[in-house]
Structures are given as structure tokens and as C-alpha cells.
Amino acid sequence: MALRRRDWQRWARKGNTTQRGYGRAHQLERERRLAAYRPGDICAHGGEPLPWPREIARRWLDLPHNPTRTGYLPGMSCRYHNRKDGAIRATLQRRQQRPPQPATRSSRAW
């Protein structure tokens, strides 16, 4: 099924992996940290111990960027906390760019 034009534009706006900050350098660093990963290491965002064995960890662990996206946090992060942190930051950024909404009035005088 082909993407509708609006969906295609939304997808194309995101850019490729390198443009989004997940290029070859990111992938190599993630592989290096996965090789050093041991079950029980602490999640960089959530602070809880990561329970997965190394064979499964590849699917459930992310390499966490620091808040300014100029580097990485130490260690690995579980997918849940890493993506939650990114979603919160993106939402805050969108709210700051949006013009303030005018106060709504009720049609009824209480």
C-alpha cells in the first residue's frame, strides 16, 4: 500500500539515520557498549538494574544521548526509558514553538 502524500511528507521530514544522529559512529559506539554490557548494569535513564542476558539485550537496550545530543550518557539505557525521555523532550520543544492559545470564553454566563 502506497503512502498518502501527507504521510510521505511527514516520513521524509525526519531524514536518514545519519541526519537524525544515529549514523555509523553511533552504531559503532552502541556495538562497543553492547560488548561490554553485563546483566545487572544500571539503566542510564531509569536507574534500575538491566536484567537481560547479552543475547537478548541487543533488542532491548539503546545508546542514550545526553540532553543536548552532543554526546552520550555513560552505559546503556532500556528502550522504555530512553524513548520516554526523547518523547518528553520533543513534546516540550514543540510546546515552546507553538504560539500561545487565546483564553476561551464560555458561552454561558455563570
N, C-alpha and C positions, 0 to 999 in steps of 0.2 A: 504494500500500500504506500503510495507516494505521500510525502509530507505536504500539508497545505502551505501556502505561501507564508502566512504569519508564523507558523511553526518552524518553517525553514529559516526565516529571518532570525527568530529567537535562538535557534540552534547555532546558526552561523556567527552570531554576535559573540558567542563565547570564545571562539578562537581555538587553535590547536593546543596540544598538551604543552608545548614549549611556551606559547604565548600566555598560558594560564599559570605558568610556574611549575610545571610537572615534567620538564624535559629530561634529557639524558643525564644531567648532573643530579637531578632529584632522584631518578630511578637508580643510579649507581649508589647514591648515599643510602637509599632505602634498602637495597640489597646488602650493603655493608652492615647496616644495623640489624637486619634480619639474621645475618650470620652470627652476630654477637648476642642475639636475643636468647634469654633463658626463661623458662616458665617461672613466674613469681616476680619478674621485673615489674616496676611500678609504672602505671599509665601516666604519661606526661600531663594530661589534662585532668583526669579524674582522680588520680592519686591512689587508686586501688591496685592490688596485685593482678597481673595479667595471667590467666590460668591456662592458656592454650599451649599444647606441645608445639615444637618448632615446625612440624609438618603441616599443622593446621593454621599456624599463626600468620602465614602469608596472606590468607584470605581475610583475616580479621584485624590486622594491625595496619595503621597508617603512619607515615612520617609526618610529624606535626610541624607546621611553620610557626615562627614566633608571631606575636601580634602585628608587627609591621611588615611581615612577609619578606624580611631581608635575610633570614637565616632559618635555623631550625631549633626547636626545643630539644633538650637532651632526652635521649631514649626514644621509645615508641609510644604511640597512643592507640587506644582501642578505637575502632571505627565509629562507634556511637558517640564518644566524647569529642573526637576530632571533628566530625561533621556537624555536631551540635554547636561547637564553638564557632565554626565557619558560618553556619546559618545565623547565629546571633549577631556576629559582626556584620554580615551582609544586610540584615534587617535594619540594624542601627544606621548603617551607611545610607541605605535607601530612605530612611525616615529623615535624615538630615538634608537630603537633596530635595525632598518633596516640599512644595510651598505649604505654609500653614493653612489649615482649613478654617473657613469662617464659622463663627459660632452659629449653631442652628437655633431657630426660634420655634417654639411650639405654636400650633395654630389655635391653641386653646388658652385663654387667659385664666389661670388658676386663681 
